[in-house]
Amino acid sequence: MQGQRDLKAARDSLDAGNYEWTAFQAQQGAGKALKALLRFYNQEERGHTLLHLLSEAQSYVAVPDDLWPKVRELDRHYIQPRYPNGFDSG
C-alpha cells in the first residue's frame, strides 16, 4: 500500500516538475514493492539498493532483462537527493 502511495507521489512530483523528488519517490516505491514480494516468500531484506533486492527477487520470479538498467538508473538517482555528499568529488 505504501509503495503504491510512493508511486502516486512520484507521478504527482513529475507533473509538478519536481524531478529529484520523482526519482526519489519512484525508487522508494519500487523498493517497498520488492520488499513486499520478498516477504511474501518469507525472505526479509534490509537496505534500499534496488539492484540487490531485484537480484534476491529473481530467485522467486522471472525478471525481464530490460528491467535491470532501469533499476540501476533509479538507484543512481536515489542516492544524490538523499545523500548530497554520497558520491566522491572530482
PDB file as gemmi writes it, atoms N, CA and C in Angstrom:
CRYST1    1.000    1.000    1.000  90.00  90.00  90.00 P 1                      
ATOM      1  N   MET A   1       0.819  -1.189   0.000  1.00  0.00           N  
ATOM      2  CA  MET A   1       0.000   0.000   0.000  1.00  0.00           C  
ATOM      3  C   MET A   1       0.874   1.269   0.000  1.00  0.00           C  
ATOM      4  N   GLN A   2       1.882   1.316   0.887  1.00  0.00           N  
ATOM      5  CA  GLN A   2       2.736   2.497   0.941  1.00  0.00           C  
ATOM      6  C   GLN A   2       3.549   2.643  -0.337  1.00  0.00           C  
ATOM      7  N   GLY A   3       3.970   1.525  -0.912  1.00  0.00           N  
ATOM      8  CA  GLY A   3       4.689   1.576  -2.183  1.00  0.00           C  
ATOM      9  C   GLY A   3       3.841   2.199  -3.279  1.00  0.00           C  
ATOM     10  N   GLN A   4       2.553   1.866  -3.294  1.00  0.00           N  
ATOM     11  CA  GLN A   4       1.641   2.465  -4.274  1.00  0.00           C  
ATOM     12  C   GLN A   4       1.506   3.967  -4.038  1.00  0.00           C  
ATOM     13  N   ARG A   5       1.480   4.363  -2.789  1.00  0.00           N  
ATOM     14  CA  ARG A   5       1.410   5.799  -2.477  1.00  0.00           C  
ATOM     15  C   ARG A   5       2.683   6.519  -2.904  1.00  0.00           C  
ATOM     16  N   ASP A   6       3.819   5.862  -2.715  1.00  0.00           N  
ATOM     17  CA  ASP A   6       5.083   6.452  -3.169  1.00  0.00           C  
ATOM     18  C   ASP A   6       5.069   6.658  -4.681  1.00  0.00           C  
ATOM     19  N   LEU A   7       4.547   5.686  -5.416  1.00  0.00           N  
ATOM     20  CA  LEU A   7       4.498   5.819  -6.874  1.00  0.00           C  
ATOM     21  C   LEU A   7       3.518   6.906  -7.302  1.00  0.00           C  
ATOM     22  N   LYS A   8       2.406   7.054  -6.579  1.00  0.00           N  
ATOM     23  CA  LYS A   8       1.481   8.151  -6.866  1.00  0.00           C  
ATOM     24  C   LYS A   8       2.164   9.492  -6.594  1.00  0.00           C  
ATOM     25  N   ALA A   9       2.886   9.570  -5.484  1.00  0.00           N  
ATOM     26  CA  ALA A   9       3.617  10.799  -5.163  1.00  0.00           C  
ATOM     27  C   ALA A   9       4.662  11.090  -6.239  1.00  0.00           C  
ATOM     28  N   ALA A  10       5.295  10.050  -6.773  1.00  0.00           N  
ATOM     29  CA  ALA A  10       6.281  10.238  -7.848  1.00  0.00           C  
ATOM     30  C   ALA A  10       5.607  10.812  -9.092  1.00  0.00           C  
ATOM     31  N   ARG A  11       4.438  10.292  -9.448  1.00  0.00           N  
ATOM     32  CA  ARG A  11       3.700  10.836 -10.605  1.00  0.00           C  
ATOM     33  C   ARG A  11       3.301  12.285 -10.358  1.00  0.00           C  
ATOM     34  N   ASP A  12       2.834  12.581  -9.148  1.00  0.00           N  
ATOM     35  CA  ASP A  12       2.458  13.952  -8.803  1.00  0.00           C  
ATOM     36  C   ASP A  12       3.671  14.886  -8.883  1.00  0.00           C  
ATOM     37  N   SER A  13       4.815  14.419  -8.385  1.00  0.00           N  
ATOM     38  CA  SER A  13       6.035  15.223  -8.442  1.00  0.00           C  
ATOM     39  C   SER A  13       6.478  15.437  -9.884  1.00  0.00           C  
ATOM     40  N   LEU A  14       6.329  14.416 -10.711  1.00  0.00           N  
ATOM     41  CA  LEU A  14       6.679  14.549 -12.124  1.00  0.00           C  
ATOM     42  C   LEU A  14       5.799  15.605 -12.790  1.00  0.00           C  
ATOM     43  N   ASP A  15       4.516  15.552 -12.521  1.00  0.00           N  
ATOM     44  CA  ASP A  15       3.585  16.539 -13.082  1.00  0.00           C  
ATOM     45  C   ASP A  15       3.933  17.955 -12.638  1.00  0.00           C  
ATOM     46  N   ALA A  16       4.463  18.088 -11.421  1.00  0.00           N  
ATOM     47  CA  ALA A  16       4.817  19.402 -10.883  1.00  0.00           C  
ATOM     48  C   ALA A  16       6.225  19.849 -11.298  1.00  0.00           C  
ATOM     49  N   GLY A  17       6.947  18.975 -12.000  1.00  0.00           N  
ATOM     50  CA  GLY A  17       8.299  19.331 -12.423  1.00  0.00           C  
ATOM     51  C   GLY A  17       9.359  19.161 -11.344  1.00  0.00           C  
ATOM     52  N   ASN A  18       9.028  18.465 -10.288  1.00  0.00           N  
ATOM     53  CA  ASN A  18       9.978  18.218  -9.193  1.00  0.00           C  
ATOM     54  C   ASN A  18      10.700  16.889  -9.446  1.00  0.00           C  
ATOM     55  N   TYR A  19      11.638  16.920 -10.377  1.00  0.00           N  
ATOM     56  CA  TYR A  19      12.228  15.692 -10.886  1.00  0.00           C  
ATOM     57  C   TYR A  19      13.082  14.948  -9.874  1.00  0.00           C  
ATOM     58  N   GLU A  20      13.784  15.674  -8.996  1.00  0.00           N  
ATOM     59  CA  GLU A  20      14.591  14.977  -7.994  1.00  0.00           C  
ATOM     60  C   GLU A  20      13.703  14.177  -7.052  1.00  0.00           C  
ATOM     61  N   TRP A  21      12.533  14.737  -6.721  1.00  0.00           N  
ATOM     62  CA  TRP A  21      11.597  14.016  -5.863  1.00  0.00           C  
ATOM     63  C   TRP A  21      10.938  12.872  -6.618  1.00  0.00           C  
ATOM     64  N   THR A  22      10.712  13.059  -7.907  1.00  0.00           N  
ATOM     65  CA  THR A  22      10.146  11.984  -8.719  1.00  0.00           C  
ATOM     66  C   THR A  22      11.042  10.754  -8.646  1.00  0.00           C  
ATOM     67  N   ALA A  23      12.339  10.956  -8.870  1.00  0.00           N  
ATOM     68  CA  ALA A  23      13.279   9.836  -8.845  1.00  0.00           C  
ATOM     69  C   ALA A  23      13.334   9.201  -7.456  1.00  0.00           C  
ATOM     70  N   PHE A  24      13.403  10.027  -6.436  1.00  0.00           N  
ATOM     71  CA  PHE A  24      13.481   9.514  -5.073  1.00  0.00           C  
ATOM     72  C   PHE A  24      12.239   8.698  -4.724  1.00  0.00           C  
ATOM     73  N   GLN A  25      11.056   9.260  -5.001  1.00  0.00           N  
ATOM     74  CA  GLN A  25       9.810   8.575  -4.644  1.00  0.00           C  
ATOM     75  C   GLN A  25       9.598   7.308  -5.472  1.00  0.00           C  
ATOM     76  N   ALA A  26       9.989   7.337  -6.735  1.00  0.00           N  
ATOM     77  CA  ALA A  26       9.872   6.143  -7.565  1.00  0.00           C  
ATOM     78  C   ALA A  26      10.779   5.034  -7.035  1.00  0.00           C  
ATOM     79  N   GLN A  27      11.983   5.394  -6.630  1.00  0.00           N  
ATOM     80  CA  GLN A  27      12.912   4.407  -6.084  1.00  0.00           C  
ATOM     81  C   GLN A  27      12.362   3.832  -4.779  1.00  0.00           C  
ATOM     82  N   GLN A  28      11.803   4.679  -3.940  1.00  0.00           N  
ATOM     83  CA  GLN A  28      11.228   4.213  -2.680  1.00  0.00           C  
ATOM     84  C   GLN A  28      10.058   3.261  -2.926  1.00  0.00           C  
ATOM     85  N   GLY A  29       9.178   3.617  -3.857  1.00  0.00           N  
ATOM     86  CA  GLY A  29       8.034   2.764  -4.174  1.00  0.00           C  
ATOM     87  C   GLY A  29       8.472   1.410  -4.715  1.00  0.00           C  
ATOM     88  N   ALA A  30       9.458   1.423  -5.607  1.00  0.00           N  
ATOM     89  CA  ALA A  30       9.964   0.166  -6.166  1.00  0.00           C  
ATOM     90  C   ALA A  30      10.597  -0.691  -5.075  1.00  0.00           C  
ATOM     91  N   GLY A  31      11.343  -0.055  -4.180  1.00  0.00           N  
ATOM     92  CA  GLY A  31      11.964  -0.793  -3.086  1.00  0.00           C  
ATOM     93  C   GLY A  31      10.936  -1.445  -2.174  1.00  0.00           C  
ATOM     94  N   LYS A  32       9.897  -0.717  -1.858  1.00  0.00           N  
ATOM     95  CA  LYS A  32       8.851  -1.276  -0.993  1.00  0.00           C  
ATOM     96  C   LYS A  32       8.110  -2.413  -1.686  1.00  0.00           C  
ATOM     97  N   ALA A  33       7.893  -2.289  -2.986  1.00  0.00           N  
ATOM     98  CA  ALA A  33       7.233  -3.359  -3.735  1.00  0.00           C  
ATOM     99  C   ALA A  33       8.104  -4.617  -3.744  1.00  0.00           C  
ATOM    100  N   LEU A  34       9.405  -4.438  -3.971  1.00  0.00           N  
ATOM    101  CA  LEU A  34      10.303  -5.598  -3.973  1.00  0.00           C  
ATOM    102  C   LEU A  34      10.396  -6.236  -2.593  1.00  0.00           C  
ATOM    103  N   LYS A  35      10.436  -5.426  -1.556  1.00  0.00           N  
ATOM    104  CA  LYS A  35      10.478  -5.975  -0.204  1.00  0.00           C  
ATOM    105  C   LYS A  35       9.189  -6.731   0.122  1.00  0.00           C  
ATOM    106  N   ALA A  36       8.049  -6.218  -0.351  1.00  0.00           N  
ATOM    107  CA  ALA A  36       6.775  -6.914  -0.135  1.00  0.00           C  
ATOM    108  C   ALA A  36       6.780  -8.263  -0.856  1.00  0.00           C  
ATOM    109  N   LEU A  37       7.303  -8.286  -2.070  1.00  0.00           N  
ATOM    110  CA  LEU A  37       7.406  -9.542  -2.809  1.00  0.00           C  
ATOM    111  C   LEU A  37       8.277 -10.543  -2.061  1.00  0.00           C  
ATOM    112  N   LEU A  38       9.414 -10.080  -1.576  1.00  0.00           N  
ATOM    113  CA  LEU A  38      10.310 -10.968  -0.842  1.00  0.00           C  
ATOM    114  C   LEU A  38       9.680 -11.458   0.456  1.00  0.00           C  
ATOM    115  N   ARG A  39       8.954 -10.592   1.131  1.00  0.00           N  
ATOM    116  CA  ARG A  39       8.269 -11.015   2.374  1.00  0.00           C  
ATOM    117  C   ARG A  39       7.226 -12.072   2.081  1.00  0.00           C  
ATOM    118  N   PHE A  40       6.569 -11.957   0.919  1.00  0.00           N  
ATOM    119  CA  PHE A  40       5.593 -12.969   0.507  1.00  0.00           C  
ATOM    120  C   PHE A  40       6.247 -14.350   0.475  1.00  0.00           C  
ATOM    121  N   TYR A  41       7.515 -14.378   0.086  1.00  0.00           N  
ATOM    122  CA  TYR A  41       8.270 -15.625   0.032  1.00  0.00           C  
ATOM    123  C   TYR A  41       9.081 -15.868   1.307  1.00  0.00           C  
ATOM    124  N   ASN A  42       8.673 -15.210   2.393  1.00  0.00           N  
ATOM    125  CA  ASN A  42       9.285 -15.385   3.717  1.00  0.00           C  
ATOM    126  C   ASN A  42      10.768 -15.015   3.747  1.00  0.00           C  
ATOM    127  N   GLN A  43      11.133 -14.053   2.954  1.00  0.00           N  
ATOM    128  CA  GLN A  43      12.510 -13.547   2.979  1.00  0.00           C  
ATOM    129  C   GLN A  43      12.453 -12.070   3.333  1.00  0.00           C  
ATOM    130  N   GLU A  44      13.178 -11.701   4.363  1.00  0.00           N  
ATOM    131  CA  GLU A  44      13.205 -10.296   4.762  1.00  0.00           C  
ATOM    132  C   GLU A  44      14.562  -9.706   4.402  1.00  0.00           C  
ATOM    133  N   GLU A  45      14.520  -8.580   3.722  1.00  0.00           N  
ATOM    134  CA  GLU A  45      15.737  -7.889   3.307  1.00  0.00           C  
ATOM    135  C   GLU A  45      15.724  -6.480   3.875  1.00  0.00           C  
ATOM    136  N   ARG A  46      16.894  -5.994   4.187  1.00  0.00           N  
ATOM    137  CA  ARG A  46      17.056  -4.618   4.648  1.00  0.00           C  
ATOM    138  C   ARG A  46      17.849  -3.860   3.592  1.00  0.00           C  
ATOM    139  N   GLY A  47      17.802  -2.558   3.682  1.00  0.00           N  
ATOM    140  CA  GLY A  47      18.550  -1.736   2.748  1.00  0.00           C  
ATOM    141  C   GLY A  47      17.649  -1.164   1.667  1.00  0.00           C  
ATOM    142  N   HIS A  48      18.244  -0.350   0.808  1.00  0.00           N  
ATOM    143  CA  HIS A  48      17.465   0.371  -0.190  1.00  0.00           C  
ATOM    144  C   HIS A  48      17.956   0.162  -1.614  1.00  0.00           C  
ATOM    145  N   THR A  49      18.954  -0.674  -1.813  1.00  0.00           N  
ATOM    146  CA  THR A  49      19.505  -0.849  -3.146  1.00  0.00           C  
ATOM    147  C   THR A  49      18.605  -1.764  -3.967  1.00  0.00           C  
ATOM    148  N   LEU A  50      18.001  -1.200  -5.003  1.00  0.00           N  
ATOM    149  CA  LEU A  50      17.085  -1.963  -5.830  1.00  0.00           C  
ATOM    150  C   LEU A  50      17.786  -3.113  -6.540  1.00  0.00           C  
ATOM    151  N   LEU A  51      19.026  -2.910  -6.965  1.00  0.00           N  
ATOM    152  CA  LEU A  51      19.746  -3.998  -7.640  1.00  0.00           C  
ATOM    153  C   LEU A  51      19.856  -5.227  -6.743  1.00  0.00           C  
ATOM    154  N   HIS A  52      20.151  -5.006  -5.486  1.00  0.00           N  
ATOM    155  CA  HIS A  52      20.250  -6.131  -4.550  1.00  0.00           C  
ATOM    156  C   HIS A  52      18.876  -6.777  -4.354  1.00  0.00           C  
ATOM    157  N   LEU A  53      17.861  -5.961  -4.126  1.00  0.00           N  
ATOM    158  CA  LEU A  53      16.520  -6.503  -3.901  1.00  0.00           C  
ATOM    159  C   LEU A  53      16.027  -7.270  -5.120  1.00  0.00           C  
ATOM    160  N   LEU A  54      16.284  -6.734  -6.303  1.00  0.00           N  
ATOM    161  CA  LEU A  54      15.840  -7.401  -7.522  1.00  0.00           C  
ATOM    162  C   LEU A  54      16.600  -8.707  -7.736  1.00  0.00           C  
ATOM    163  N   SER A  55      17.880  -8.723  -7.414  1.00  0.00           N  
ATOM    164  CA  SER A  55      18.639  -9.963  -7.567  1.00  0.00           C  
ATOM    165  C   SER A  55      18.127 -11.034  -6.611  1.00  0.00           C  
ATOM    166  N   GLU A  56      17.700 -10.637  -5.425  1.00  0.00           N  
ATOM    167  CA  GLU A  56      17.093 -11.589  -4.488  1.00  0.00           C  
ATOM    168  C   GLU A  56      15.729 -12.061  -5.007  1.00  0.00           C  
ATOM    169  N   ALA A  57      14.966 -11.152  -5.583  1.00  0.00           N  
ATOM    170  CA  ALA A  57      13.622 -11.490  -6.079  1.00  0.00           C  
ATOM    171  C   ALA A  57      13.669 -12.462  -7.244  1.00  0.00           C  
ATOM    172  N   GLN A  58      14.752 -12.425  -8.029  1.00  0.00           N  
ATOM    173  CA  GLN A  58      14.807 -13.308  -9.190  1.00  0.00           C  
ATOM    174  C   GLN A  58      14.915 -14.778  -8.798  1.00  0.00           C  
ATOM    175  N   SER A  59      15.115 -15.052  -7.528  1.00  0.00           N  
ATOM    176  CA  SER A  59      15.061 -16.439  -7.050  1.00  0.00           C  
ATOM    177  C   SER A  59      13.625 -16.961  -7.049  1.00  0.00           C  
ATOM    178  N   TYR A  60      12.665 -16.052  -7.073  1.00  0.00           N  
ATOM    179  CA  TYR A  60      11.256 -16.430  -6.964  1.00  0.00           C  
ATOM    180  C   TYR A  60      10.422 -16.103  -8.191  1.00  0.00           C  
ATOM    181  N   VAL A  61      10.816 -15.078  -8.918  1.00  0.00           N  
ATOM    182  CA  VAL A  61      10.042 -14.640 -10.083  1.00  0.00           C  
ATOM    183  C   VAL A  61      10.984 -14.355 -11.250  1.00  0.00           C  
ATOM    184  N   ALA A  62      10.443 -14.406 -12.449  1.00  0.00           N  
ATOM    185  CA  ALA A  62      11.231 -14.064 -13.634  1.00  0.00           C  
ATOM    186  C   ALA A  62      11.392 -12.547 -13.701  1.00  0.00           C  
ATOM    187  N   VAL A  63      12.600 -12.110 -13.937  1.00  0.00           N  
ATOM    188  CA  VAL A  63      12.899 -10.677 -14.045  1.00  0.00           C  
ATOM    189  C   VAL A  63      13.264 -10.389 -15.498  1.00  0.00           C  
ATOM    190  N   PRO A  64      12.476  -9.547 -16.185  1.00  0.00           N  
ATOM    191  CA  PRO A  64      12.802  -9.224 -17.580  1.00  0.00           C  
ATOM    192  C   PRO A  64      14.166  -8.543 -17.687  1.00  0.00           C  
ATOM    193  N   ASP A  65      14.897  -8.871 -18.735  1.00  0.00           N  
ATOM    194  CA  ASP A  65      16.241  -8.313 -18.933  1.00  0.00           C  
ATOM    195  C   ASP A  65      16.237  -6.791 -18.996  1.00  0.00           C  
ATOM    196  N   ASP A  66      15.184  -6.205 -19.558  1.00  0.00           N  
ATOM    197  CA  ASP A  66      15.160  -4.747 -19.711  1.00  0.00           C  
ATOM    198  C   ASP A  66      14.896  -4.012 -18.399  1.00  0.00           C  
ATOM    199  N   LEU A  67      14.603  -4.744 -17.330  1.00  0.00           N  
ATOM    200  CA  LEU A  67      14.356  -4.101 -16.027  1.00  0.00           C  
ATOM    201  C   LEU A  67      15.660  -3.706 -15.327  1.00  0.00           C  
ATOM    202  N   TRP A  68      16.739  -4.458 -15.545  1.00  0.00           N  
ATOM    203  CA  TRP A  68      17.994  -4.206 -14.838  1.00  0.00           C  
ATOM    204  C   TRP A  68      18.543  -2.801 -15.074  1.00  0.00           C  
ATOM    205  N   PRO A  69      18.634  -2.310 -16.324  1.00  0.00           N  
ATOM    206  CA  PRO A  69      19.162  -0.948 -16.500  1.00  0.00           C  
ATOM    207  C   PRO A  69      18.259   0.121 -15.882  1.00  0.00           C  
ATOM    208  N   LYS A  70      16.975  -0.127 -15.854  1.00  0.00           N  
ATOM    209  CA  LYS A  70      16.045   0.837 -15.252  1.00  0.00           C  
ATOM    210  C   LYS A  70      16.248   0.910 -13.740  1.00  0.00           C  
ATOM    211  N   VAL A  71      16.470  -0.248 -13.143  1.00  0.00           N  
ATOM    212  CA  VAL A  71      16.707  -0.303 -11.696  1.00  0.00           C  
ATOM    213  C   VAL A  71      18.034   0.370 -11.356  1.00  0.00           C  
ATOM    214  N   ARG A  72      19.051   0.131 -12.178  1.00  0.00           N  
ATOM    215  CA  ARG A  72      20.348   0.802 -11.954  1.00  0.00           C  
ATOM    216  C   ARG A  72      20.187   2.317 -12.005  1.00  0.00           C  
ATOM    217  N   GLU A  73      19.416   2.784 -12.970  1.00  0.00           N  
ATOM    218  CA  GLU A  73      19.201   4.220 -13.119  1.00  0.00           C  
ATOM    219  C   GLU A  73      18.457   4.791 -11.911  1.00  0.00           C  
ATOM    220  N   LEU A  74      17.425   4.106 -11.440  1.00  0.00           N  
ATOM    221  CA  LEU A  74      16.709   4.575 -10.247  1.00  0.00           C  
ATOM    222  C   LEU A  74      17.633   4.623  -9.044  1.00  0.00           C  
ATOM    223  N   ASP A  75      18.442   3.588  -8.862  1.00  0.00           N  
ATOM    224  CA  ASP A  75      19.390   3.593  -7.736  1.00  0.00           C  
ATOM    225  C   ASP A  75      20.341   4.779  -7.837  1.00  0.00           C  
ATOM    226  N   ARG A  76      20.806   5.060  -9.038  1.00  0.00           N  
ATOM    227  CA  ARG A  76      21.742   6.172  -9.232  1.00  0.00           C  
ATOM    228  C   ARG A  76      21.115   7.511  -8.854  1.00  0.00           C  
ATOM    229  N   HIS A  77      19.858   7.698  -9.179  1.00  0.00           N  
ATOM    230  CA  HIS A  77      19.183   8.966  -8.883  1.00  0.00           C  
ATOM    231  C   HIS A  77      18.638   9.026  -7.463  1.00  0.00           C  
ATOM    232  N   TYR A  78      18.566   7.914  -6.801  1.00  0.00           N  
ATOM    233  CA  TYR A  78      18.082   7.891  -5.429  1.00  0.00           C  
ATOM    234  C   TYR A  78      19.128   8.436  -4.460  1.00  0.00           C  
ATOM    235  N   ILE A  79      20.385   8.101  -4.697  1.00  0.00           N  
ATOM    236  CA  ILE A  79      21.436   8.433  -3.732  1.00  0.00           C  
ATOM    237  C   ILE A  79      21.629   9.939  -3.590  1.00  0.00           C  
ATOM    238  N   GLN A  80      21.704  10.651  -4.695  1.00  0.00           N  
ATOM    239  CA  GLN A  80      22.031  12.083  -4.647  1.00  0.00           C  
ATOM    240  C   GLN A  80      20.994  12.925  -3.885  1.00  0.00           C  
ATOM    241  N   PRO A  81      19.683  12.783  -4.114  1.00  0.00           N  
ATOM    242  CA  PRO A  81      18.737  13.598  -3.339  1.00  0.00           C  
ATOM    243  C   PRO A  81      18.766  13.284  -1.841  1.00  0.00           C  
ATOM    244  N   ARG A  82      19.045  12.042  -1.515  1.00  0.00           N  
ATOM    245  CA  ARG A  82      19.028  11.665  -0.106  1.00  0.00           C  
ATOM    246  C   ARG A  82      20.353  11.961   0.590  1.00  0.00           C  
ATOM    247  N   TYR A  83      21.439  11.748  -0.130  1.00  0.00           N  
ATOM    248  CA  TYR A  83      22.772  11.938   0.428  1.00  0.00           C  
ATOM    249  C   TYR A  83      23.572  12.839  -0.506  1.00  0.00           C  
ATOM    250  N   PRO A  84      23.464  14.155  -0.355  1.00  0.00           N  
ATOM    251  CA  PRO A  84      24.141  15.068  -1.279  1.00  0.00           C  
ATOM    252  C   PRO A  84      25.642  14.834  -1.408  1.00  0.00           C  
ATOM    253  N   ASN A  85      26.287  14.288  -0.406  1.00  0.00           N  
ATOM    254  CA  ASN A  85      27.716  14.001  -0.493  1.00  0.00           C  
ATOM    255  C   ASN A  85      27.972  12.512  -0.699  1.00  0.00           C  
ATOM    256  N   GLY A  86      26.989  11.817  -1.299  1.00  0.00           N  
ATOM    257  CA  GLY A  86      27.083  10.377  -1.486  1.00  0.00           C  
ATOM    258  C   GLY A  86      28.069   9.936  -2.545  1.00  0.00           C  
ATOM    259  N   PHE A  87      28.506  10.833  -3.416  1.00  0.00           N  
ATOM    260  CA  PHE A  87      29.473  10.488  -4.446  1.00  0.00           C  
ATOM    261  C   PHE A  87      30.790  11.194  -4.172  1.00  0.00           C  
ATOM    262  N   ASP A  88      31.875  10.555  -4.507  1.00  0.00           N  
ATOM    263  CA  ASP A  88      33.182  11.192  -4.372  1.00  0.00           C  
ATOM    264  C   ASP A  88      33.239  12.425  -5.278  1.00  0.00           C  
ATOM    265  N   SER A  89      33.883  13.469  -4.807  1.00  0.00           N  
ATOM    266  CA  SER A  89      34.033  14.659  -5.660  1.00  0.00           C  
ATOM    267  C   SER A  89      35.101  14.389  -6.695  1.00  0.00           C  
ATOM    268  N   GLY A  90      35.040  15.165  -7.771  1.00  0.00           N  
ATOM    269  CA  GLY A  90      36.034  15.025  -8.819  1.00  0.00           C  
ATOM    270  C   GLY A  90      35.590  14.100  -9.864  1.00  0.00           C  
TER     271      GLY A  90                                                      
END                                                                             
